Amino acid sequence: MAKPELQKEDLEAVAQLFDLAGGLDGEDEDVWGQRFEQHISTTMQRHVSAVKRLRSGAERQCEQIRAHHELLVVVQERLLERLQSSAQQQVAEPLQQLFEVMASLFQSALQCAMELAAADVERVASKT
């Protein structure tokens, strides 16, 4: 079972993946470093805000999963950019489309889970 909030090791794992996604030539490291920091900051601010307003452990767990998924988007973006600027351009477009479909399915599943968790909270509250 996932932890209800993101942990330091979650962020470290994303940072390691991000580093692996970088090119060996070190091009655009400053730009990507800034993008990474901004993405992490924005995602974590949204996560902390959401966790504060959610009532149940199930809702918080759904938010943790959403935030962890969102953290990985910057890795995906970096990989796609590398593919687009390499000899593997023909792979980048279908991969981007695949990521978009997967993200849409993930968001739908997460929305269902959040609605179920909220319904459980309401059901429990109405019994008391």
Steps between C-alpha positions, in 0.01 A plus 500: 500500500628846411596750766246781551754773420804527281824424676857622447588169336220552244656830395848346492376219274349755259827696501695184416268420209527860382880475501486172307272664243761769430742488214860397539618819331366722781320735261233721653575382854430844647170534316390150597617552857279808527206318341546213744511726805194697386304183425583345838412822683166544323404135542590495869312824572189355340550172690540663842194716438292200395606283793393773744144510366439127452314321777565130465807287478373358170467850353850589618636181350338584165659845518840349579474277194390795285789715621756222452374452145518875439860512625596251230367720219822703488696178437262412219542847348878474512501159335266615225713805429810284472322270256373792293849645466663167411491254216204337680248772409259247351466345847428827681156577352336161564661489843355843580156380387536189713591711805195721439264202481654344810475830690135533406423147617694558821309822571168324441592216734623743763180705475295183553708412804463849645123492450477160669713623792285812538183289489640279776571806713144624447356156579695477824409858595132437442505204740627710786 
